[in-house]
Amino acid sequence: MKQELVDLLYARYPNLYKDHLRWSFECGSGWFQLIDELSAKVEAWILTLPEDIRAQTKASQCKEKFAGLRWHLDVVDWDAYQSSGIGIEIAKAEDTSYTICEECGQPGKRRPGGWMKTMCDEHNQERLLRIQMFDAERSVRKK
């Protein structure tokens, strides 16, 4: 994700991303709006927690894996987490990521070819061309 978008998430959701120096977002900028909306929900929930629990509740990872969003939260009050429905919101966002191009945010679908990615037609075509060029260069080097 572009650094300016990462910085925006850190600024908007300081309770959620309080340990942001440990990690960053390992996904494309096309998922920014999805992550922003999820972050707003989780940040609002964190603010309802008692201060000692709030201090220990934070995002721990946000990445792409198998063409979908994986978003992890460190939680110390499991009962509060389960009763809040935040886990359901995270699961919804992860499911929705399979319909959004990770590169541009337009409608997309899961695509094979090298690593699986969720992409729109245009970005998938560009990716397939890069794969073809790489394969052609590799076959020339082998000769």
Backbone as CSV, one residue per row, in Angstrom:
resi,resn,N_x,N_y,N_z,CA_x,CA_y,CA_z,C_x,C_y,C_z
1,MET,0.845,-1.174,0.000,0.000,0.000,0.000,0.895,1.243,0.000
2,LYS,0.456,2.263,-0.716,1.220,3.507,-0.773,1.395,4.079,0.626
3,GLN,2.573,4.622,0.894,2.904,5.103,2.240,1.966,6.207,2.709
4,GLU,1.538,7.094,1.799,0.649,8.170,2.241,-0.701,7.634,2.730
5,LEU,-1.151,6.514,2.155,-2.392,5.891,2.627,-2.180,5.200,3.973
6,VAL,-1.025,4.567,4.127,-0.671,3.954,5.411,-0.634,5.024,6.498
7,ASP,0.022,6.134,6.216,0.120,7.228,7.187,-1.263,7.772,7.551
8,LEU,-2.149,7.820,6.572,-3.511,8.283,6.824,-4.245,7.343,7.784
9,LEU,-4.104,6.045,7.585,-4.722,5.076,8.498,-4.159,5.222,9.908
10,TYR,-2.841,5.371,10.015,-2.217,5.549,11.332,-2.757,6.795,12.027
11,ALA,-2.947,7.884,11.278,-3.433,9.130,11.867,-4.905,9.043,12.258
12,ARG,-5.712,8.402,11.424,-7.149,8.316,11.696,-7.492,7.390,12.862
13,TYR,-6.691,6.341,13.035,-7.038,5.293,13.999,-5.877,5.020,14.951
14,PRO,-5.545,5.988,15.806,-4.360,5.855,16.654,-4.452,4.743,17.694
15,ASN,-5.648,4.405,18.147,-5.779,3.326,19.123,-5.578,1.963,18.470
16,LEU,-6.077,1.825,17.280,-5.984,0.563,16.553,-4.569,0.285,16.067
17,TYR,-3.891,1.322,15.568,-2.567,1.145,14.975,-1.461,1.735,15.852
18,LYS,-1.604,1.594,17.155,-0.630,2.205,18.078,0.758,1.605,17.974
19,ASP,0.901,0.373,17.542,2.220,-0.255,17.381,2.628,-0.316,15.919
20,HIS,2.260,0.690,15.146,2.490,0.634,13.701,3.961,0.597,13.313
21,LEU,4.853,0.905,14.207,6.269,0.861,13.844,6.762,-0.565,13.646
22,ARG,6.032,-1.541,14.149,6.424,-2.950,14.014,6.121,-3.523,12.635
23,TRP,5.168,-2.970,11.916,4.713,-3.586,10.679,4.063,-2.542,9.789
24,SER,3.719,-2.946,8.612,2.989,-2.078,7.705,1.910,-2.903,7.013
25,PHE,1.311,-2.346,6.007,0.245,-3.017,5.266,0.865,-3.726,4.072
26,GLU,0.697,-5.027,4.004,1.286,-5.836,2.947,0.211,-6.208,1.932
27,CYS,-0.330,-5.174,1.304,-1.360,-5.376,0.286,-1.381,-4.132,-0.604
28,GLY,-2.133,-4.225,-1.682,-2.212,-3.112,-2.611,-3.111,-1.990,-2.124
29,SER,-2.942,-0.822,-2.715,-3.709,0.370,-2.342,-5.176,0.280,-2.736
30,GLY,-5.520,-0.634,-3.611,-6.914,-0.796,-4.020,-7.831,-1.214,-2.886
31,TRP,-7.272,-1.781,-1.851,-8.077,-2.195,-0.695,-8.139,-1.119,0.380
32,PHE,-7.611,0.073,0.114,-7.584,1.124,1.129,-8.977,1.409,1.699
33,GLN,-9.952,1.646,0.835,-11.292,2.010,1.323,-11.866,0.897,2.198
34,LEU,-11.696,-0.343,1.795,-12.176,-1.485,2.581,-11.512,-1.507,3.963
35,ILE,-10.207,-1.318,3.996,-9.458,-1.328,5.257,-9.820,-0.113,6.100
36,ASP,-10.019,1.035,5.463,-10.402,2.249,6.173,-11.758,2.059,6.856
37,GLU,-12.721,1.512,6.145,-14.053,1.290,6.723,-14.001,0.295,7.876
38,LEU,-13.244,-0.779,7.711,-13.089,-1.753,8.790,-12.379,-1.118,9.978
39,SER,-11.347,-0.359,9.718,-10.589,0.291,10.791,-11.474,1.226,11.602
40,ALA,-12.371,1.949,10.943,-13.276,2.859,11.650,-14.160,2.081,12.623
41,LYS,-14.666,0.940,12.199,-15.517,0.110,13.066,-14.731,-0.429,14.251
42,VAL,-13.529,-0.913,13.981,-12.726,-1.493,15.062,-12.257,-0.411,16.025
43,GLU,-11.860,0.741,15.505,-11.439,1.855,16.359,-12.581,2.267,17.285
44,ALA,-13.798,2.378,16.749,-14.952,2.765,17.574,-15.188,1.740,18.679
45,TRP,-15.041,0.462,18.356,-15.210,-0.589,19.370,-14.118,-0.492,20.436
46,ILE,-12.880,-0.289,20.016,-11.774,-0.181,20.975,-12.040,0.936,21.978
47,LEU,-12.598,2.034,21.511,-12.864,3.171,22.397,-13.931,2.877,23.449
48,THR,-14.706,1.801,23.267,-15.709,1.415,24.271,-15.120,0.531,25.370
49,LEU,-13.916,0.051,25.166,-13.298,-0.862,26.127,-12.734,-0.109,27.329
50,PRO,-12.642,-0.795,28.479,-11.953,-0.176,29.618,-10.509,0.162,29.222
51,GLU,-9.974,1.213,29.814,-8.668,1.735,29.394,-7.547,0.694,29.438
52,ASP,-7.512,-0.158,30.458,-6.435,-1.157,30.552,-6.533,-2.183,29.426
53,ILE,-7.747,-2.540,29.043,-7.946,-3.490,27.936,-7.679,-2.781,26.605
54,ARG,-8.142,-1.545,26.495,-7.946,-0.764,25.267,-6.470,-0.671,24.912
55,ALA,-5.646,-0.484,25.906,-4.210,-0.325,25.674,-3.575,-1.566,25.072
56,GLN,-4.191,-2.724,25.281,-3.618,-3.988,24.799,-4.313,-4.519,23.544
57,THR,-5.308,-3.821,23.056,-6.067,-4.258,21.884,-5.612,-3.444,20.691
58,LYS,-5.086,-4.123,19.679,-4.522,-3.402,18.533,-4.434,-4.314,17.316
59,ALA,-4.326,-3.689,16.162,-4.105,-4.441,14.927,-2.708,-5.032,14.969
60,SER,-2.578,-6.249,14.485,-1.258,-6.883,14.486,-0.765,-7.218,13.083
61,GLN,-1.671,-7.324,12.113,-1.220,-7.625,10.754,-2.340,-7.353,9.757
62,CYS,-1.948,-6.857,8.591,-2.867,-6.640,7.487,-2.103,-6.978,6.217
63,LYS,-2.552,-8.018,5.514,-1.806,-8.466,4.337,-2.732,-9.152,3.345
64,GLU,-2.185,-9.421,2.178,-2.850,-10.232,1.171,-2.311,-11.643,1.276
65,LYS,-3.191,-12.618,1.214,-2.785,-14.019,1.182,-3.826,-14.799,0.384
66,PHE,-3.364,-15.595,-0.563,-4.252,-16.369,-1.426,-5.332,-15.493,-2.064
67,ALA,-4.946,-14.295,-2.471,-5.778,-13.338,-3.208,-6.802,-12.622,-2.339
68,GLY,-6.750,-12.803,-1.021,-7.705,-12.143,-0.142,-7.027,-11.397,0.991
69,LEU,-7.779,-10.500,1.591,-7.298,-9.735,2.733,-7.230,-10.631,3.966
70,ARG,-6.155,-10.497,4.717,-6.021,-11.133,6.030,-5.740,-10.003,7.009
71,TRP,-6.623,-9.840,7.980,-6.541,-8.722,8.916,-6.617,-9.288,10.323
72,HIS,-5.573,-9.075,11.112,-5.471,-9.689,12.434,-5.469,-8.637,13.531
73,LEU,-6.105,-8.983,14.641,-6.264,-8.092,15.776,-5.788,-8.813,17.033
74,ASP,-4.939,-8.153,17.816,-4.551,-8.674,19.135,-5.644,-8.281,20.116
75,VAL,-6.234,-9.268,20.763,-7.349,-9.037,21.679,-7.049,-9.707,23.005
76,VAL,-7.257,-9.005,24.121,-7.057,-9.607,25.436,-8.379,-9.955,26.113
77,ASP,-9.462,-9.290,25.748,-10.776,-9.590,26.329,-11.606,-10.330,25.282
78,TRP,-11.464,-11.633,25.274,-12.113,-12.461,24.260,-13.629,-12.346,24.337
79,ASP,-14.192,-12.273,25.537,-15.649,-12.159,25.686,-16.167,-10.863,25.059
80,ALA,-15.485,-9.768,25.308,-15.885,-8.487,24.724,-15.783,-8.542,23.200
81,TYR,-14.744,-9.175,22.707,-14.555,-9.317,21.258,-15.701,-10.102,20.639
82,GLN,-16.018,-11.264,21.230,-17.074,-12.108,20.666,-18.444,-11.444,20.732
83,SER,-18.748,-10.779,21.804,-20.067,-10.158,21.939,-20.204,-8.894,21.092
84,SER,-19.090,-8.309,20.679,-19.136,-7.059,19.910,-19.501,-7.254,18.444
85,GLY,-19.247,-8.420,17.910,-19.469,-8.646,16.483,-18.323,-8.160,15.612
86,ILE,-17.236,-7.719,16.214,-16.094,-7.221,15.435,-15.491,-8.344,14.589
87,GLY,-15.460,-9.544,15.111,-14.952,-10.677,14.333,-15.752,-10.890,13.058
88,ILE,-17.051,-10.681,13.152,-17.918,-10.810,11.974,-17.591,-9.703,10.972
89,GLU,-17.351,-8.487,11.459,-16.984,-7.378,10.571,-15.658,-7.653,9.857
90,ILE,-14.706,-8.216,10.573,-13.416,-8.567,9.966,-13.624,-9.620,8.886
91,ALA,-14.418,-10.650,9.197,-14.689,-11.714,8.218,-15.397,-11.158,6.983
92,LYS,-16.343,-10.234,7.175,-17.034,-9.617,6.030,-16.050,-8.863,5.139
93,ALA,-15.157,-8.093,5.761,-14.170,-7.336,4.981,-13.252,-8.286,4.217
94,GLU,-12.821,-9.352,4.880,-11.956,-10.320,4.200,-12.689,-10.954,3.024
95,ASP,-13.957,-11.309,3.196,-14.743,-11.881,2.090,-14.929,-10.869,0.962
96,THR,-15.204,-9.632,1.304,-15.410,-8.584,0.304,-14.149,-8.345,-0.527
97,SER,-12.977,-8.552,0.074,-11.723,-8.300,-0.647,-11.614,-9.139,-1.919
98,TYR,-12.301,-10.272,-1.960,-12.263,-11.127,-3.153,-13.060,-10.549,-4.320
99,THR,-13.708,-9.405,-4.106,-14.495,-8.767,-5.167,-13.941,-7.401,-5.563
100,ILE,-12.781,-7.029,-4.980,-12.202,-5.701,-5.215,-10.772,-5.857,-5.722
101,CYS,-10.457,-5.178,-6.816,-9.089,-5.211,-7.349,-8.134,-4.645,-6.307
102,GLU,-7.142,-5.420,-5.956,-6.168,-4.999,-4.959,-5.337,-3.818,-5.434
103,GLU,-5.238,-3.624,-6.734,-4.425,-2.537,-7.287,-5.167,-1.201,-7.338
104,CYS,-6.444,-1.213,-7.785,-7.119,0.060,-8.050,-8.434,0.254,-7.309
105,GLY,-8.988,-0.783,-6.707,-10.234,-0.660,-5.967,-11.496,-0.850,-6.795
106,GLN,-11.350,-1.076,-8.090,-12.505,-1.343,-8.944,-12.963,-2.792,-8.722
107,PRO,-14.143,-3.162,-9.238,-14.567,-4.564,-9.109,-13.519,-5.509,-9.691
108,GLY,-13.292,-6.599,-9.004,-12.298,-7.575,-9.441,-12.732,-8.976,-9.054
109,LYS,-11.912,-9.925,-9.457,-12.163,-11.309,-9.065,-10.832,-12.020,-8.911
110,ARG,-10.880,-13.164,-8.244,-9.653,-13.917,-7.987,-9.134,-14.481,-9.297
111,ARG,-7.828,-14.266,-9.521,-7.199,-14.661,-10.787,-6.022,-15.595,-10.528
112,PRO,-5.919,-16.656,-11.333,-4.740,-17.528,-11.245,-3.593,-16.938,-12.047
113,GLY,-2.462,-17.604,-12.023,-1.303,-17.170,-12.814,-0.218,-16.655,-11.900
114,GLY,0.785,-17.482,-11.642,1.784,-17.095,-10.647,1.109,-17.107,-9.286
115,TRP,1.255,-16.026,-8.539,0.514,-15.880,-7.287,-0.938,-15.562,-7.622
116,MET,-1.873,-16.153,-6.888,-3.279,-15.769,-7.058,-3.443,-14.340,-6.572
117,LYS,-4.201,-13.559,-7.315,-4.457,-12.163,-6.948,-5.915,-11.850,-7.268
118,THR,-6.500,-10.908,-6.548,-7.819,-10.404,-6.893,-7.605,-9.105,-7.649
119,MET,-8.044,-9.107,-8.918,-7.759,-7.966,-9.787,-8.899,-7.732,-10.766
120,CYS,-8.956,-6.495,-11.269,-9.866,-6.156,-12.359,-9.266,-6.715,-13.656
121,ASP,-10.031,-6.663,-14.730,-9.547,-7.167,-16.018,-8.272,-6.456,-16.466
122,GLU,-8.248,-5.126,-16.340,-7.107,-4.346,-16.814,-5.818,-4.699,-16.063
123,HIS,-5.873,-4.713,-14.749,-4.665,-5.012,-13.979,-4.253,-6.478,-14.112
124,ASN,-5.218,-7.351,-14.301,-4.858,-8.750,-14.525,-4.140,-8.912,-15.855
125,GLN,-4.592,-8.204,-16.884,-3.937,-8.277,-18.194,-2.497,-7.780,-18.102
126,GLU,-2.290,-6.684,-17.383,-0.934,-6.161,-17.194,-0.059,-7.181,-16.461
127,ARG,-0.617,-7.813,-15.453,0.138,-8.814,-14.690,0.493,-10.015,-15.560
128,LEU,-0.459,-10.476,-16.373,-0.179,-11.615,-17.249,0.902,-11.282,-18.269
129,LEU,0.918,-10.052,-18.781,1.965,-9.629,-19.709,3.331,-9.629,-19.021
130,ARG,3.397,-9.145,-17.773,4.666,-9.177,-17.029,5.135,-10.612,-16.819
131,ILE,4.216,-11.513,-16.514,4.570,-12.924,-16.323,5.109,-13.500,-17.627
132,GLN,4.453,-13.191,-18.752,4.914,-13.687,-20.060,6.303,-13.150,-20.386
133,MET,6.539,-11.877,-20.117,7.851,-11.280,-20.388,8.924,-11.932,-19.519
134,PHE,8.611,-12.156,-18.262,9.556,-12.809,-17.360,9.873,-14.220,-17.850
135,ASP,8.845,-14.981,-18.228,9.060,-16.344,-18.723,9.901,-16.343,-19.995
136,ALA,9.663,-15.369,-20.896,10.436,-15.286,-22.134,11.901,-14.965,-21.834
137,GLU,12.142,-14.029,-20.924,13.524,-13.688,-20.557,14.229,-14.877,-19.911
138,ARG,13.514,-15.586,-19.080,14.096,-16.742,-18.407,14.449,-17.843,-19.398
139,SER,13.594,-18.057,-20.414,13.892,-19.099,-21.391,15.086,-18.706,-22.264
140,VAL,15.268,-17.406,-22.544,16.421,-16.938,-23.317,17.697,-17.164,-22.513
141,ARG,17.654,-16.889,-21.227,18.841,-17.077,-20.369,19.249,-18.537,-20.266
142,LYS,18.309,-19.445,-20.359,18.606,-20.870,-20.239,19.319,-21.405,-21.487
143,LYS,19.171,-20.739,-22.608,19.757,-21.238,-23.868,21.220,-20.979,-23.953
